[in-house]
Amino acid sequence: MHFDVIVIGSGPGGEGAAMKLAKSGCRTALIERDERMGGSSTHCGTIPSKVLRHAIQLLADYRKNPLFKGITEHIMPDYTALLHNVERVVEQQVLQLNRYCERNHIRVYHGHANFIDAHQIKISSRTQDEYRLTADAFVIATGSRPYHPQDIDFNHPRIHDSTSILQLAHAPDSLSIYGAGVIGCEYASIFCNLDVKVNLVNTRDRLLSFLDDEITDALSYHLRDQGTVIRNNEEYVRVEARNDAVILHCRSGKKIKTDMLLWANGRTGNSDNMGLKSLGIEIDSRGCIEVDVNYQTKCGHIYAIGDVIGAPGLASASYDQGRYVAAKIADPQVDWQLDREFPTGIYTSPEISSLGKTEQELTAENIPYEVGQANFSSIARAQIAGHTVGMLKLLFHRGTLEMLGIHCFGERASEIIHIGQAVMTRPGKGNTIRYFTETTFNYPTMAEAYRVAALNGLNRNF
């Protein structure tokens, strides 16, 4: 059977590509390796971890609320019940994607896709007949999986990655998390709020070093305040798995003993066993497919998007990459420049979101800038909600007042960032910090923090 385009992978990138192609009139097929649609993001990545985080944050909020004093202090959620709630949301996402595909006449196949030649693939699975399909173009959106060093036994019941940690029968009493990237920090927040003793082992000198230093300092403080022990500049030598515990042996000589180990140090692109190398498509040591600025591989009609090409590894960016590639395939002359500046959203407790330059980057580039800051403790809506931890930080050019960076730490940070994003991306002279001082914000709202931060910055600048 022949299609205009075949999309391989039904995660955010594959969904975005398939829907855009179908809407553009292309005869489209979508291939998903697993029995259910949605990819890793839906089943063992973005959605499950955020559902867990939301439920546990609700409990933490109740514990701090004076209205419930003496009632909630000793309530401990059942981990399996939390996972049942995860499955409820996952199933809703799967059903929704199935409806979208049916409504847009996208033909769905389940199985592993393998290229026979540059225009033909074979789909094989344990439950269905083998299919051979041809297409004019392909979009590879197969995502990624946790990286597994060969010297660690991931079959041991006390050693987990970000996928298997979602299958626990109960929460451990103590947990070591090796790797303090986004996934490691998010799970540290989740488990320490379940009263688990958490060791967060970081191979670098500070957490999330791509963020603004002030934000990462705040994150480190609050993780420690919640009970997490952060161990920076540590590298593992070996992992000793026993029947009663796991011991992480570090190069420094430290031995960290806990009930379980969560390995959160890197991911591998799902590009293996697809016949890509035989087509001359380049793949790096971590399984990531090499692409150009338009997400084309060495075979010009084969594109790759999302986590399988590496950074940034964000569901939001993958979805936009998918739509961008689909638009290019449907109409090569389309006038669409994909914005390479996108907000990061990190669902620690509190949340983090940022866009644009950090203070350390502006300093290194000798750009004259000023800082405007609003502490949530002074925002009425934050006081009402009891979420006074956090801040909004605006960086702007001292001369032109152009917005250069937005950094937010606190409740709803991943939502608040989009107000600033809309201003930063305005054309011409419309992207200055004065927008926030000359616009009326509802009161009381968290959005009001932009006005407070902008006034703070302009008062410093003059």
C-alpha positions in Angstrom: 0.0 0.0 0.0 1.3 3.5 -0.9 1.0 6.7 1.1 2.1 10.2 0.5 3.8 10.3 4.0 4.4 7.6 6.6 5.0 8.9 10.2 6.8 6.4 12.5 6.0 7.0 16.2 2.9 8.4 17.8 4.4 10.6 20.6 4.0 14.4 20.5 6.2 14.7 17.4 4.5 12.0 15.5 1.1 13.3 16.5 1.9 16.8 15.4 3.3 15.7 12.0 0.4 13.2 11.2 -2.3 15.7 12.1 -0.8 18.5 10.1 -0.2 16.2 7.1 -3.8 14.9 7.2 -5.2 18.4 7.5 -3.0 19.4 4.4 -4.6 16.7 2.3 -1.8 14.1 2.4 -2.6 10.5 2.5 -1.0 9.6 5.8 -0.1 6.5 7.8 1.0 6.4 11.4 3.0 3.5 12.8 3.3 2.9 16.5 5.5 0.1 17.8 3.4 -0.6 21.0 -0.2 -1.7 21.3 -1.4 1.6 22.5 -0.9 5.0 20.9 0.9 7.9 22.5 4.6 6.9 22.8 6.9 7.2 25.8 5.7 10.7 26.6 2.2 9.4 27.3 3.0 6.1 28.9 6.2 6.5 30.8 7.4 10.1 30.5 5.8 13.5 30.5 2.2 12.5 31.4 2.8 10.0 34.2 5.4 12.0 36.0 3.3 15.2 35.9 0.2 13.3 37.1 2.2 12.0 40.1 3.7 15.4 40.8 0.2 17.0 40.7 -1.3 14.5 43.2 1.6 14.7 45.6 1.7 18.5 45.4 -2.0 18.6 46.4 -1.1 16.6 49.5 1.8 19.0 50.3 -0.6 21.9 49.9 -3.1 20.4 52.3 -0.4 19.7 54.8 0.6 23.4 54.8 -2.9 24.8 54.8 -3.9 26.0 58.3 -7.5 25.1 57.6 -6.5 21.4 57.7 -4.1 21.6 60.6 -4.1 18.3 62.6 -5.9 16.4 59.9 -3.5 15.8 57.0 -0.1 15.6 58.8 -0.2 11.8 59.0 -1.9 11.0 55.7 0.3 9.0 53.4 -0.9 8.3 49.9 -0.8 4.7 48.6 1.7 4.6 45.8 -0.3 2.1 43.8 -3.4 4.3 44.1 -1.3 7.1 42.7 -0.3 5.0 39.8 -4.0 4.0 39.1 -4.7 7.7 38.8 -1.8 8.0 36.3 -3.4 5.2 34.2 -6.7 7.0 34.2 -5.1 10.1 32.6 -3.0 8.0 30.2 -6.1 6.1 29.0 -7.8 9.4 28.3 -4.9 10.6 26.3 -4.8 7.3 24.3 -8.5 7.5 23.5 -8.2 11.1 22.5 -5.4 10.3 20.0 -7.3 7.4 18.6 -10.3 9.6 17.9 -8.1 12.2 16.2 -6.6 9.7 13.9 -10.0 8.2 13.0 -11.5 11.6 12.4 -8.7 12.7 10.1 -8.6 9.4 8.2 -5.1 8.5 9.3 -4.3 4.8 8.8 -2.7 3.4 12.0 -0.5 0.4 12.0 1.1 -1.3 15.1 4.5 -2.9 15.0 8.2 -2.2 14.5 9.1 -0.3 11.3 12.2 -1.4 9.3 13.4 0.3 6.1 13.8 -2.2 3.2 14.9 0.6 0.9 14.6 4.4 0.8 10.9 4.3 0.0 9.7 1.0 1.5 9.2 -0.2 5.0 8.3 -3.5 6.6 6.1 -3.5 9.8 6.4 -6.6 12.0 4.7 -7.4 15.3 3.8 -10.4 17.4 0.1 -10.0 17.1 -0.5 -8.8 13.5 0.5 -9.9 10.0 3.6 -8.3 8.4 2.9 -5.3 6.3 5.0 -3.7 3.6 4.2 0.0 2.8 5.7 2.5 0.5 5.7 6.3 0.7 7.0 9.4 -1.0 8.3 10.8 2.4 8.9 9.6 5.9 8.9 11.3 9.3 10.8 9.4 12.1 9.5 10.3 15.5 10.4 7.2 17.5 11.5 9.1 20.7 14.0 7.8 23.2 14.4 5.5 26.2 16.5 5.6 29.4 20.2 5.0 28.8 21.4 1.7 30.3 25.1 1.3 31.0 26.1 -2.3 30.4 27.6 -2.8 33.8 24.3 -2.2 35.7 21.7 -4.9 36.1 18.4 -3.3 35.4 16.6 -6.6 35.8 17.3 -6.4 39.6 14.1 -5.5 41.5 15.9 -2.7 43.4 17.4 -0.9 40.3 15.0 1.2 38.2 14.9 3.8 35.4 12.3 6.4 34.7 10.1 3.7 33.0 10.2 0.9 35.6 9.9 3.3 38.5 6.2 3.7 37.4 5.6 0.0 38.1 6.5 -0.1 41.8 4.2 -1.9 44.2 5.1 0.6 46.9 7.3 3.6 47.5 10.7 2.8 49.1 11.9 4.2 52.4 15.0 5.5 50.8 16.1 6.2 47.2 19.3 7.2 45.4 18.7 9.1 42.1 21.8 9.0 39.9 21.7 11.9 37.5 20.4 15.4 38.4 19.0 16.5 35.1 15.4 17.4 34.5 14.1 13.9 35.1 16.3 13.4 38.2 15.2 16.7 39.8 11.6 16.1 39.1 11.6 12.6 40.7 13.5 13.9 43.6 10.7 16.4 44.2 8.1 13.7 43.9 9.6 11.2 46.2 10.8 13.6 48.9 7.2 14.8 49.2 6.2 11.2 49.8 8.6 11.3 52.8 11.1 9.1 51.1 14.8 9.8 52.0 16.3 10.9 48.7 19.9 11.2 47.7 20.3 13.1 44.4 23.7 12.3 42.9 24.8 14.9 40.5 27.8 14.4 38.2 28.3 18.2 37.8 29.0 21.0 40.3 25.5 22.4 40.3 21.9 21.4 39.4 20.6 22.2 35.9 23.5 24.3 34.9 21.7 25.5 31.7 19.4 27.6 33.8 20.0 31.0 35.5 22.2 30.6 38.5 19.8 32.3 40.9 17.0 29.8 39.8 19.2 26.7 40.4 20.4 28.1 43.7 16.7 28.4 44.7 15.9 24.9 43.5 18.9 23.4 45.5 17.7 25.3 48.6 14.2 24.0 48.4 15.1 20.4 47.5 17.3 20.4 50.6 14.6 22.0 52.7 12.2 19.2 51.6 14.7 16.6 52.8 16.7 15.8 49.7 20.5 15.3 50.1 22.2 16.7 47.0 25.7 15.2 46.3 27.4 17.3 43.6 30.5 16.3 41.6 30.1 12.6 42.1 30.6 9.8 39.6 29.7 6.2 40.0 32.3 3.4 39.8 29.9 0.5 40.2 26.5 -0.3 41.5 26.2 -3.1 44.1 22.7 -4.6 44.2 21.9 -6.8 47.2 18.8 -8.5 48.3 18.1 -5.8 50.9 19.6 -2.7 49.4 21.6 -1.0 46.6 25.0 0.5 47.2 26.3 3.2 44.9 30.1 3.2 44.9 31.4 6.6 43.9 34.8 7.6 42.5 35.3 9.9 45.5 35.2 6.9 47.7 31.6 7.5 49.0 29.3 4.6 49.4 25.6 5.5 49.2 23.3 2.8 50.5 19.5 3.0 49.9 16.5 0.7 49.4 16.4 1.5 45.6 18.3 3.2 42.9 16.7 5.3 40.1 19.1 5.7 37.2 18.3 9.0 35.5 21.5 9.7 33.7 20.8 10.2 30.0 18.6 8.7 27.3 19.1 6.8 24.0 17.4 7.5 20.8 15.1 4.7 19.5 16.8 4.4 16.1 18.1 0.8 16.3 17.0 -2.0 14.1 15.3 0.3 11.6 17.7 -0.2 8.7 18.7 3.5 8.8 22.5 3.0 8.4 22.0 1.0 5.2 20.4 4.2 3.8 23.4 6.3 4.7 21.6 8.0 7.6 24.0 9.0 10.3 23.4 8.0 13.9 25.6 9.0 16.9 26.7 6.9 19.8 23.5 7.6 21.8 21.2 6.5 19.0 20.4 10.1 17.9 19.7 10.7 14.2 21.7 13.4 12.6 19.6 16.1 10.8 20.0 19.5 9.2 18.2 22.7 10.2 15.1 21.5 8.4 15.2 18.1 10.2 16.2 16.3 7.0 18.5 13.3 7.2 21.1 12.4 4.5 18.1 11.0 2.6 16.3 14.2 1.8 12.8 12.7 1.8 13.3 11.1 5.3 12.9 13.5 8.2 13.6 12.9 11.9 12.1 14.9 14.8 11.7 14.9 18.6 13.8 13.0 21.2 15.3 10.7 18.5 17.4 13.6 17.3 18.5 14.6 20.9 18.1 18.0 22.6 16.0 19.7 23.7 14.0 16.5 24.6 10.7 18.5 25.3 7.3 17.2 24.3 6.3 20.8 23.3 9.3 21.3 21.0 8.8 17.8 19.5 5.1 18.6 18.6 6.1 21.9 16.9 8.9 20.2 15.0 6.4 17.6 13.7 4.0 20.3 12.5 6.9 22.3 10.9 8.2 19.2 9.0 4.7 18.3 7.9 4.1 21.8 6.5 7.4 21.6 4.6 6.5 18.3 3.1 3.0 19.3 2.1 4.2 22.6 0.6 8.0 23.0 0.2 7.5 26.7 -0.5 5.7 27.4 2.8 6.9 30.5 4.6 7.3 29.1 8.1 10.4 29.7 10.2 10.3 27.5 13.3 11.1 29.6 16.4 14.2 28.1 17.9 13.6 30.0 21.2 11.2 28.0 23.3 10.4 27.9 27.0 11.6 25.2 29.3 9.2 23.7 31.8 10.5 21.7 34.7 8.0 20.2 37.1 9.9 20.2 40.3 8.3 21.5 43.5 8.2 24.5 43.0 8.1 24.6 39.2 10.7 26.2 37.0 10.3 27.8 33.6 12.6 30.0 31.6 13.0 31.6 28.2 15.9 33.5 26.6 19.3 34.4 28.0 20.5 33.9 31.6 22.5 36.4 33.6 25.7 34.4 33.1 25.2 34.3 29.3 24.6 38.1 29.1 27.6 38.8 31.2 29.8 36.5 29.1 28.5 38.3 25.9 29.1 41.8 27.4 25.5 42.8 26.9 24.4 45.6 29.2 21.4 44.4 31.1 19.2 45.1 34.1 17.2 42.9 36.3 13.5 43.3 37.4 12.3 40.9 40.0 9.0 40.2 41.8 9.0 37.9 44.8 5.8 35.8 45.0 5.7 36.6 48.7 4.5 40.1 47.8 1.9 39.0 45.2 -1.6 39.0 46.6 -2.8 35.9 44.6 0.2 33.9 45.8 -0.6 34.9 49.4 -4.3 33.8 48.9 -3.2 30.5 47.4 -0.5 29.9 50.0 2.2 29.6 47.3 4.5 32.4 48.3 7.7 30.6 47.5 9.2 31.7 44.3 9.9 34.7 42.0 9.7 36.1 38.5 12.9 37.5 37.1 13.0 39.7 34.0 16.2 40.5 32.2 16.2 43.5 29.7 18.7 45.7 27.8 19.7 48.8 29.7 19.5 51.0 26.6 16.7 49.7 24.4 14.7 48.1 27.2 14.3 45.0 24.9 13.4 41.8 26.8 16.3 39.4 26.9 15.3 36.7 29.3 12.5 35.5 31.6 13.1 33.2 34.5 10.4 32.0 36.9 10.5 29.7 39.9 7.4 28.9 41.8 3.8 27.5 41.5 2.4 27.7 38.0 5.8 28.9 36.6 5.2 26.8 33.4 2.0 28.8 32.8 3.2 32.2 33.8 6.1 32.1 31.4 3.8 32.3 28.3 2.8 35.9 29.1 6.4 37.0 28.8 6.9 34.8 25.8 4.2 36.6 23.9 5.9 39.9 24.5 9.5 38.7 23.8 8.5 37.4 20.4 6.7 40.6 19.3 8.2 42.2 16.2 10.0 45.5 16.1 10.0 47.7 19.2 7.1 46.0 20.8 9.1 43.6 22.9 10.3 46.0 25.6 9.8 45.8 29.3 7.5 48.8 29.2 4.7 46.6 27.9 4.3 45.3 31.4 4.1 48.7 33.0 1.7 50.1 30.5 -0.8 47.1 30.4 -3.5 46.5 33.0 -3.4 43.1 34.7 -6.3 41.5 36.5 -6.0 41.8 40.3 -5.3 39.6 42.2 -3.5 37.3 39.7 -0.1 35.7 39.4 0.3 37.6 36.1 0.5 40.8 38.2 4.1 39.7 39.0 5.1 41.0 35.5 4.0 44.5 36.4 5.8 44.3 39.8 9.0 42.9 38.2 9.0 45.5 35.4 8.6 48.4 37.7 11.3 47.0 39.9 13.7 46.8 36.9 12.9 50.2 35.5 13.4 51.8 38.9 16.8 50.2 39.0 17.6 51.4 35.5 17.0 55.1 36.0 
